């Protein structure tokens, strides 16, 4: 099973739950409609990777996202779904954009375009005491900032995301929730240097550097 790092310790997520179309400007840049309900899809544990790839059967696109690690409240009963997001990272949701477009046109699920091996790349996770609207991400490629955005711009904020997810799916300790991407997505070019950051009140909480291959 693939792992992510939380304050230097390995954590095994059973699954990655992704929220789609959660930023209005990103919806517009891809020509999609604002959904009536929260868009949810899954990536398996096998999607986790430390390597940023630019090609997997077709050219890949990047989508930077704020990502939260879930933990159950201590002592809660199994049948009670009440937990919280305890850590944050910046992640890249890698997408086969051409395949996704074809699947959407046919009304088919996105998993072949979103859940392939290596399609989820994360920085280290760091603990959070609280989540507020100042939490945001920044992604720079070859020194140019391409994506910025965070909770303030989300249609569904972390609290609402957790409430909706908990109403229909069991979340396990270590599960990751990717909360959607702001505008500025694009194709990954081999050799490009990606620098992702999570910021809170303009202070960097965690950062990561990836070289696309």
Backbone bond lengths (Angstrom), bond angles and torsions (degrees), N, CA, C in turn:
res aa  C-N    CA-C-N  psi(-1)  N-CA   C-N-CA  omega(-1)  CA-C   N-CA-C  phi
1 X - - - 1.466 - - 1.534 110.12 -
2 X 1.317 115.88 141.32 1.459 121.68 -179.87 1.533 110.45 -78.04
3 X 1.328 116.02 150.69 1.456 121.20 -177.39 1.529 110.89 -125.13
4 X 1.332 114.35 162.12 1.458 122.08 168.01 1.524 107.46 -123.17
5 X 1.321 116.81 164.84 1.462 121.32 -177.61 1.521 111.00 -101.86
6 X 1.314 115.79 130.53 1.457 122.75 174.68 1.520 108.14 -123.18
7 X 1.327 115.88 106.37 1.464 120.97 -179.28 1.526 111.42 50.01
8 X 1.346 115.80 42.55 1.456 120.76 175.73 1.510 115.42 87.01
9 X 1.332 117.97 -1.64 1.463 121.94 179.62 1.527 110.25 -111.99
10 X 1.330 116.42 145.00 1.458 121.31 -179.27 1.521 110.45 -79.96
11 X 1.323 116.17 134.08 1.461 123.39 177.02 1.521 107.67 -124.96
12 X 1.334 116.64 137.94 1.464 121.39 179.91 1.530 109.51 -105.48
13 X 1.326 118.79 105.64 1.467 120.04 175.08 1.531 110.35 -76.14
14 X 1.304 116.89 134.67 1.466 118.85 176.55 1.526 110.81 -74.57
15 X 1.327 116.13 -24.94 1.465 120.80 -178.18 1.521 109.60 -164.27
16 X 1.316 114.88 164.62 1.461 122.88 174.47 1.520 107.01 -120.21
17 X 1.312 116.22 122.63 1.459 121.58 -179.54 1.518 107.94 -105.37
18 X 1.316 116.50 124.91 1.464 121.40 -173.43 1.524 110.98 -113.46
19 X 1.321 115.15 138.43 1.460 121.92 176.34 1.522 108.11 -104.75
20 X 1.307 116.51 122.18 1.456 121.42 -179.22 1.515 111.94 -99.20
21 X 1.317 115.87 156.14 1.469 122.90 174.25 1.531 111.67 51.73
22 X 1.332 115.95 54.24 1.460 120.13 -177.11 1.523 112.71 -107.07
23 X 1.341 117.15 1.96 1.462 121.74 176.10 1.525 107.85 -128.83
24 X 1.319 117.44 125.76 1.472 121.64 -174.17 1.524 111.27 -59.96
25 X 1.328 118.03 -43.31 1.473 120.03 -177.18 1.528 111.82 -65.52
26 X 1.343 117.34 -33.83 1.464 119.86 177.20 1.524 110.27 -70.45
27 X 1.319 117.38 -38.70 1.464 120.85 176.14 1.528 109.54 -56.91
28 X 1.328 115.80 -43.66 1.464 120.64 -178.10 1.522 111.73 -67.47
29 X 1.349 117.43 -39.82 1.463 118.79 -175.65 1.528 112.16 -67.69
30 X 1.338 117.65 -24.11 1.465 120.56 177.00 1.522 112.27 -98.04
31 X 1.327 117.02 1.04 1.459 120.34 176.94 1.514 113.84 71.97
32 X 1.328 117.45 27.13 1.458 121.52 179.04 1.519 110.84 -94.17
33 X 1.327 115.23 167.99 1.451 121.17 176.05 1.522 109.74 -93.84
34 X 1.326 116.89 148.02 1.462 120.71 174.56 1.525 107.70 -67.03
35 X 1.324 118.96 122.89 1.468 120.92 -174.94 1.526 112.21 -73.77
36 X 1.330 115.04 152.69 1.467 120.50 177.02 1.520 111.03 -74.97
37 X 1.329 116.50 -27.12 1.458 121.28 -179.84 1.526 109.47 -131.81
38 X 1.320 115.38 164.17 1.462 120.96 179.63 1.532 109.93 -61.99
39 X 1.328 116.41 131.13 1.467 122.74 179.50 1.535 108.58 -88.60
40 X 1.335 116.20 126.43 1.466 121.62 -176.64 1.523 109.80 -129.35
41 X 1.326 116.62 134.43 1.460 120.83 170.10 1.521 107.85 -145.49
42 X 1.324 116.58 165.87 1.462 121.46 -173.90 1.519 112.31 -117.63
43 X 1.324 115.09 149.85 1.459 122.91 166.17 1.524 106.59 -118.61
44 X 1.325 118.25 141.25 1.460 120.14 178.18 1.524 111.59 -78.78
45 X 1.315 115.78 168.25 1.462 121.20 175.92 1.528 111.29 -55.16
46 X 1.318 117.45 -34.85 1.466 121.67 -177.35 1.527 113.11 -66.86
47 X 1.338 117.72 -11.10 1.468 120.69 177.88 1.518 112.18 -75.27
48 X 1.338 118.16 -18.45 1.462 122.01 -175.30 1.523 110.53 -68.88
49 X 1.338 115.78 135.45 1.458 120.68 179.02 1.516 110.06 -151.78
50 X 1.320 116.58 156.49 1.457 121.76 172.25 1.522 110.99 -99.25
51 X 1.335 116.15 -6.58 1.461 121.88 -177.32 1.524 110.98 -102.89
52 X 1.309 116.73 128.15 1.467 121.94 175.52 1.517 108.65 -89.02
53 X 1.310 116.11 111.97 1.460 120.67 -179.30 1.525 110.34 -101.82
54 X 1.324 115.17 149.62 1.467 120.39 -179.58 1.524 112.16 -101.65
55 X 1.338 116.26 -11.10 1.475 119.56 -175.11 1.523 109.59 -147.35
56 X 1.335 115.66 133.21 1.465 121.92 172.70 1.525 106.43 -150.47
57 X 1.313 116.01 89.35 1.467 124.08 -175.16 1.528 112.44 72.42
58 X 1.339 117.00 -21.89 1.461 122.49 173.73 1.532 107.04 -160.89
59 X 1.335 119.11 164.91 1.465 120.23 177.57 1.533 110.67 -57.46
60 X 1.321 115.38 143.51 1.464 121.33 -177.71 1.527 111.05 -105.85
61 X 1.323 114.93 152.28 1.454 122.43 175.26 1.523 109.23 -113.55
62 X 1.319 115.90 151.30 1.467 122.05 179.03 1.525 110.34 -100.46
63 X 1.315 116.23 149.22 1.461 123.73 170.46 1.530 106.84 -142.48
64 X 1.315 117.81 109.57 1.461 121.52 179.98 1.531 109.83 -80.71
65 X 1.347 115.74 140.20 1.459 119.41 -174.81 1.524 111.46 -144.58
66 X 1.329 115.71 148.35 1.455 121.01 165.57 1.520 107.86 -74.34
67 X 1.336 116.11 129.94 1.457 121.46 -175.07 1.526 109.35 -124.59
68 X 1.320 116.12 135.11 1.459 120.85 -176.88 1.525 110.89 -118.86
69 X 1.321 115.00 143.97 1.461 122.32 176.94 1.526 108.05 -99.46
70 X 1.319 115.45 131.59 1.469 121.62 -176.19 1.521 110.81 -95.52
71 X 1.310 115.74 143.47 1.460 122.12 174.22 1.522 109.31 -141.97
72 X 1.327 115.82 134.69 1.455 120.15 175.96 1.517 109.96 -69.76
73 X 1.312 115.79 149.64 1.461 119.32 172.87 1.514 108.77 -65.32
74 X 1.319 117.13 137.07 1.463 120.90 -178.07 1.522 110.67 -60.97
75 X 1.332 115.05 133.73 1.452 121.37 176.47 1.518 114.95 84.96
76 X 1.346 117.50 0.04 1.458 117.42 -178.74 1.529 110.87 -72.62
77 X 1.303 115.55 151.67 1.459 121.21 178.13 1.517 109.79 -77.35
78 X 1.337 115.15 150.85 1.463 120.00 -174.97 1.528 112.27 -59.82
79 X 1.340 116.19 -35.45 1.458 118.13 -175.82 1.523 112.53 -77.97
80 X 1.336 117.63 -7.01 1.455 121.73 -179.91 1.528 109.40 -101.83
81 X 1.309 116.34 119.21 1.456 120.41 178.95 1.527 109.16 -95.04
82 X 1.289 116.28 90.28 1.453 120.95 178.95 1.518 108.14 -143.58
83 X 1.270 116.62 105.64 1.451 121.45 -179.38 1.503 109.61 -146.06
84 X 1.324 117.15 -160.67 1.457 119.34 -176.64 1.522 110.12 -155.90
85 X 1.327 114.19 165.30 1.451 121.18 171.82 1.521 107.81 -85.47
86 X 1.329 116.68 122.75 1.455 120.34 -173.85 1.526 113.75 -112.13
87 X 1.325 118.04 -10.32 1.465 120.97 -177.46 1.518 109.86 -150.69
88 X 1.329 115.49 159.12 1.465 120.77 -176.60 1.520 109.88 -134.84
89 X 1.331 115.42 151.94 1.465 123.18 174.72 1.518 107.92 -147.49
90 X 1.320 116.20 167.64 1.453 120.57 166.62 1.526 106.70 -100.08
91 X 1.320 116.29 135.37 1.459 120.70 -178.59 1.511 111.11 -130.78
92 X 1.328 115.25 160.42 1.459 122.07 175.27 1.514 108.52 -116.95
93 X 1.319 115.42 119.45 1.462 122.92 173.72 1.525 106.44 -90.62
94 X 1.337 117.24 104.91 1.458 121.01 -179.28 1.519 109.42 -84.41
95 X 1.323 114.70 137.92 1.463 120.58 -169.65 1.519 111.37 -134.29
96 X 1.330 116.18 136.13 1.459 121.77 168.90 1.531 106.64 -87.08
97 X 1.331 116.00 90.88 1.460 120.72 -169.46 1.522 112.28 -64.24
98 X 1.323 117.11 -40.45 1.465 119.74 179.97 1.523 110.93 -64.19
99 X 1.327 115.83 -46.71 1.465 120.00 178.52 1.516 110.79 -63.56
100 X 1.326 117.31 -41.19 1.458 120.37 179.47 1.529 110.67 -60.19
101 X 1.326 116.71 -42.40 1.463 120.59 179.58 1.528 110.95 -61.70
102 X 1.328 116.27 -41.84 1.464 119.79 178.71 1.525 111.56 -65.48
103 X 1.337 116.57 -41.18 1.456 119.92 179.35 1.525 111.44 -65.70
104 X 1.338 116.42 -42.84 1.466 120.39 179.42 1.528 110.51 -62.34
105 X 1.334 116.43 -40.02 1.471 120.21 -178.76 1.519 111.47 -63.07
106 X 1.342 116.43 -28.77 1.460 121.23 179.58 1.527 113.00 -94.88
107 X 1.334 116.87 0.90 1.456 120.92 -179.20 1.511 113.80 71.14
108 X 1.342 116.12 27.29 1.458 121.15 -176.90 1.531 110.92 -101.13
109 X 1.341 118.23 160.08 1.471 121.39 178.96 1.526 112.06 -62.05
110 X 1.351 115.38 159.73 1.455 121.95 -174.88 1.522 113.98 -92.19
111 X 1.322 119.18 -6.68 1.464 119.60 -166.54 1.524 114.57 -56.00
112 X 1.325 118.79 -34.66 1.469 120.46 178.72 1.524 111.37 -63.38
113 X 1.333 116.81 -25.64 1.461 121.29 -179.86 1.523 112.85 -96.45
114 X 1.337 116.85 -11.06 1.465 120.82 -172.97 1.532 113.83 -124.92
115 X 1.328 118.57 -25.81 1.455 120.84 -170.68 1.515 115.28 -107.89
116 X 1.318 117.55 17.51 1.464 120.92 -177.27 1.529 110.34 -73.11
117 X 1.320 116.54 165.22 1.468 121.80 179.65 1.529 110.78 -58.11
118 X 1.337 115.56 130.27 1.456 120.39 177.89 1.510 115.33 83.27
119 X 1.323 117.94 12.54 1.467 120.79 -174.29 1.517 113.99 -89.37
120 X 1.338 118.19 3.49 1.469 121.80 179.19 1.524 108.99 -133.73
121 X 1.310 116.50 112.18 1.466 122.67 -177.39 1.523 107.95 -118.16
122 X 1.342 116.68 130.26 1.454 120.40 -173.96 1.527 111.55 -128.09
123 X 1.326 115.22 148.96 1.460 121.08 164.16 1.526 107.73 -74.30
124 X 1.316 117.74 179.25 1.452 120.24 168.16 1.528 109.12 -62.58
125 X 1.323 116.22 152.46 1.465 121.64 172.04 1.521 108.65 -93.87
126 X 1.332 115.72 143.96 1.464 121.40 176.37 1.524 108.63 -127.17
127 X 1.329 115.78 144.67 1.460 120.98 -177.98 1.524 111.48 -64.08
128 X 1.327 114.21 146.70 1.455 122.51 175.90 1.524 109.21 -122.61
129 X 1.310 116.72 134.58 1.464 119.91 173.87 1.520 110.92 -83.17
130 X 1.326 116.17 -32.34 1.462 121.43 -179.31 1.520 108.85 -155.24
131 X 1.326 115.72 159.30 1.461 122.00 178.88 1.520 107.79 -118.86
132 X 1.334 116.61 123.55 1.463 119.10 176.48 1.524 109.76 -132.18
133 X 1.329 115.91 176.40 1.459 121.25 -172.31 1.523 113.89 -68.36
134 X 1.338 117.83 -9.55 1.464 119.52 179.38 1.528 112.47 -79.49
135 X 1.327 117.36 -12.20 1.459 120.94 -177.78 1.528 109.49 -70.56
136 X 1.329 116.43 127.29 1.464 119.68 -177.12 1.520 110.08 -152.98
137 X 1.324 115.76 171.63 1.460 121.76 178.78 1.511 110.13 -119.32
138 X 1.327 114.16 161.49 1.460 121.89 172.14 1.516 107.85 -141.63
139 X 1.319 117.21 132.87 1.459 122.39 175.75 1.514 109.39 -124.53
140 X 1.335 115.41 122.97 1.460 121.12 175.36 1.525 109.11 -114.50
141 X 1.322 116.60 140.53 1.453 122.64 177.66 1.521 108.15 -122.95
142 X 1.332 115.43 120.55 1.468 121.57 -177.45 1.530 110.98 51.46
143 X 1.327 115.68 41.49 1.456 121.47 174.93 1.512 115.92 85.50
144 X 1.339 118.43 -3.77 1.463 121.72 -179.50 1.524 109.72 -109.21
145 X 1.329 116.71 126.40 1.468 120.72 179.15 1.530 108.76 -70.13
146 X 1.334 115.71 121.76 1.460 122.08 -177.19 1.526 113.38 -107.54
147 X 1.330 116.82 -30.71 1.455 120.63 -179.01 1.518 110.37 -138.24
148 X 1.318 115.75 134.52 1.456 122.95 169.72 1.520 107.82 -141.56
149 X 1.312 116.00 147.51 1.462 119.82 178.47 1.504 110.03 158.69
150 X 1.316 115.57 164.90 1.452 118.37 -178.08 1.509 112.37 -169.29
151 X 1.304 115.14 -154.53 1.459 121.46 -170.69 1.526 112.02 -58.76
152 X 1.325 116.59 -37.53 1.463 119.85 -177.98 1.525 112.30 -57.34
153 X 1.349 117.22 -30.86 1.462 121.69 -176.27 1.526 113.80 -96.79
154 X 1.329 117.68 -4.03 1.467 120.57 -177.04 1.529 111.74 -71.79
155 X 1.328 115.28 142.75 1.463 120.32 171.40 1.526 109.28 -71.47
156 X 1.335 115.58 -47.47 1.468 121.85 176.13 1.521 107.84 -111.18
157 X 1.314 116.89 115.83 1.449 121.91 -178.40 1.530 109.95 -84.32
158 X 1.331 117.99 164.97 1.465 120.74 -172.98 1.534 114.89 -50.54
159 X 1.305 118.24 -42.34 1.469 120.18 -179.64 1.517 111.03 -61.41
160 X 1.337 117.08 -45.56 1.460 121.09 179.53 1.524 111.05 -66.67
161 X 1.343 116.72 -38.85 1.470 120.35 177.70 1.523 110.44 -59.36
162 X 1.333 116.64 -48.60 1.456 121.04 -178.05 1.525 111.31 -63.44
163 X 1.311 117.63 -40.74 1.465 120.70 179.24 1.524 111.22 -62.90
164 X 1.332 116.75 -44.12 1.462 119.60 -179.06 1.522 111.58 -68.98
165 X 1.327 117.12 -43.61 1.459 119.22 179.83 1.524 111.10 -61.80
166 X 1.319 116.65 -43.15 1.460 121.06 -176.76 1.517 112.51 -66.13
167 X 1.338 116.78 -16.13 1.459 119.76 -179.49 1.523 112.97 -77.78
168 X 1.363 117.40 -14.83 1.462 117.73 -176.22 1.523 115.04 -140.98
169 X 1.333 117.75 -4.25 1.458 118.80 -179.22 1.520 109.39 -142.79
170 X 1.322 117.01 141.81 1.460 120.92 176.83 1.521 109.86 -78.95
171 X 1.300 115.66 126.42 1.460 121.59 175.37 1.518 108.53 -99.39
172 X 1.325 116.23 134.82 1.454 121.98 -178.70 1.529 110.14 -109.17
173 X 1.327 116.43 157.26 1.451 120.50 177.17 1.523 110.34 -53.71
174 X 1.320 116.41 128.88 1.457 120.88 178.77 1.512 115.03 92.58
175 X 1.336 118.15 -7.19 1.462 119.36 176.65 1.524 109.96 -63.22
176 X 1.320 115.21 147.10 1.470 121.72 -178.53 1.517 109.69 -108.59
177 X 1.325 116.18 136.51 1.461 121.55 172.68 1.521 108.25 -116.32
178 X 1.327 115.94 118.79 1.468 122.77 175.61 1.527 106.65 -94.82
179 X 1.341 117.27 126.50 1.454 120.86 -164.04 1.522 115.29 -100.59
180 X 1.308 118.10 15.70 1.454 120.33 178.14 1.520 112.04 101.83
181 X 1.322 116.05 166.60 1.466 121.35 -172.96 1.517 111.33 -122.40
182 X 1.338 117.52 139.98 1.470 120.01 172.20 1.520 111.33 -76.44
183 X 1.319 116.21 176.02 1.464 120.14 -179.09 1.537 110.84 -63.65
184 X 1.330 114.66 159.11 1.461 120.25 177.72 1.511 114.46 112.01
185 X 1.337 117.63 13.39 1.459 120.63 -179.49 1.524 109.51 -70.62
186 X 1.343 115.90 160.91 1.453 119.10 180.00 1.508 111.87 -175.31
187 X 1.321 115.86 -177.65 1.463 121.85 -177.47 1.522 110.69 -77.44
188 X 1.323 115.38 143.06 1.462 122.44 176.88 1.527 108.39 -86.00
189 X 1.318 115.84 127.08 1.449 120.86 178.40 1.522 109.11 -105.65
190 X 1.332 116.77 129.65 1.462 120.98 179.55 1.518 110.41 -56.22
191 X 1.342 115.25 136.61 1.454 121.18 -179.72 1.511 114.29 92.36
192 X 1.331 117.88 -10.63 1.462 121.06 -179.58 1.528 110.47 -73.86
193 X 1.323 114.80 146.15 1.467 121.55 178.13 1.522 109.34 -101.51
194 X 1.329 115.63 119.88 1.460 122.65 -179.93 1.531 108.71 -104.32
195 X 1.327 116.53 131.33 1.460 121.84 175.22 1.527 107.81 -125.34
196 X 1.330 115.78 115.02 1.453 120.95 179.36 1.514 111.27 -110.20
197 X 1.340 115.96 145.24 1.462 121.28 -179.63 1.524 110.41 -138.64
198 X 1.340 115.13 149.00 1.457 122.17 164.62 1.517 106.87 -109.69
199 X 1.339 115.44 128.20 1.464 120.74 -178.42 1.524 110.19 -120.94
200 X 1.314 116.07 148.11 1.458 122.64 174.62 1.523 107.27 -140.47
201 X 1.329 116.09 120.60 1.463 121.41 -174.70 1.531 110.35 52.04
202 X 1.350 114.24 42.61 1.473 123.15 177.61 1.522 114.25 66.34
203 X 1.317 117.71 11.30 1.460 121.95 175.80 1.525 109.07 -104.79
204 X 1.339 116.92 132.91 1.463 120.73 179.72 1.522 110.35 -74.49
205 X 1.337 116.03 120.92 1.465 121.02 177.65 1.520 111.20 -87.59
206 X 1.320 117.00 -38.27 1.462 122.25 -179.84 1.523 108.10 -159.52
207 X 1.322 116.19 150.38 1.451 120.60 178.66 1.513 109.48 -144.77
208 X 1.321 116.19 164.27 1.461 121.19 179.17 1.509 109.13 -151.51
209 X 1.326 115.86 152.07 1.458 122.34 177.03 1.525 107.96 -123.56
210 X 1.334 115.58 130.22 1.465 120.61 177.80 1.538 109.35 -128.45
211 X 1.313 116.51 138.06 1.464 121.20 174.33 1.522 108.03 -106.65
212 X 1.299 116.71 118.49 1.460 121.73 -175.60 1.519 111.35 -69.98
213 X 1.315 116.01 135.15 1.463 121.87 177.91 1.513 110.79 -121.11
